[in-house]
Amino acid sequence: MTGPRETERIDKWLWHARFFKTRSLATAEVAAGHMRLNGQKIAKPAHPVGEGDTLTFPQGGRIRLIRVTSLGTRRGPATEAQALYIDLDAPVATRSPLE
């Protein structure tokens, strides 16, 4: 028997994962309707997000596609924040022309 799935508010998770400088910026982005969770538009900053969920949102002139791998407990250093997600749309490394 499994217990309830662990979740966290999406605005708080986005702030922990360092996608937004402040939690209020994350809240505004979600409230503006610019966020998709598993392909569905969401507009409530309190919407729960958990491991395995996929987020799609605009950031800095590009569309981010992120898979949540764990929940944050604090807003730590960037290396700690990067362990919270997998970037599904990461640029492919290019090979040197000399190789």
N, C-alpha and C positions, 0 to 999 in steps of 0.2 A: 504494500500500500504506500503510495507516495503522498507527500504533504502538498500544501499549496505552493505554487510556483513563486519564487522570490522575484520581486519587482521593485522598481524605483521610479519616481516621477521623471518624466522625460526631460523636463527643463533642468532638473538637478543632475541627471546623468550627462547631458550635453556639456554642462559646466564642469563636472568632474573630469570628463574626457578632454577638456580644453578646446572644444570647438568654438566656444564663445568666451570672451574675456570676463563677462559678468553673467550671473544667473538671470538678471532682468533682461539682458539681450537675448538669451536663449528663450525666455518666456515670451518675449515680443515676437520672435521668429515663429514659434509654434502657434501663438495666438493669431498671427497674420495668415495662417493656413498654408504656410510654405513647407510643411513637414509631412512626409508619408511614412507610415509605420506598416511594414509588410504589405506595401502597395496601396494602403488605404489612407486617404487624407485624414489628418487629425488637426484639431484646433484648440485643444485643451492642454495647457502646460502640466496639469496633474495626471495626464494619461500615463498608465504604467508601461514600463519597458523592462524587458528581461533578457536573459541569455538566449541567443539564437534569433532574436528579432533583427530585422533589416530596416535601416533608416535611409531615406532619400531626402536630401535638402540642398538648397543652393548655398554656396559659401565662396566668397571671393571670386566671383565670375565663373565658377564651375559648379557642376552638380556633384555632390558627394554621395557615394553609395557605401554604407557602413554596416557591418554585422557586429552586433553586440556580443562580446565573449564573456564579459563579467560585469558585475555592478561595482560602482565606486563607493568607497567609504569616506573619502576626503578628496580635496583638490590638491593633489601632490605634484611632484615634478613631472615634466613632459614624458620621461621614460615610463613612469608609473601610469600615466594617462594613456599612453599608446598600448599598454597591455590590456586595456578595457575593450578594444575593438580590432577588427580586421578591415582594412580599406579594400573593398572589392573592386574599386576602380583605380587602383594604383597604377601609375605609369610603368610600362614595361621597360626594363633596363636595356639600353641599346649597346650593341657591341662596337668596339673600336674598329675602324676601317682597316687597321693593320692586322687584325686577327683572322 
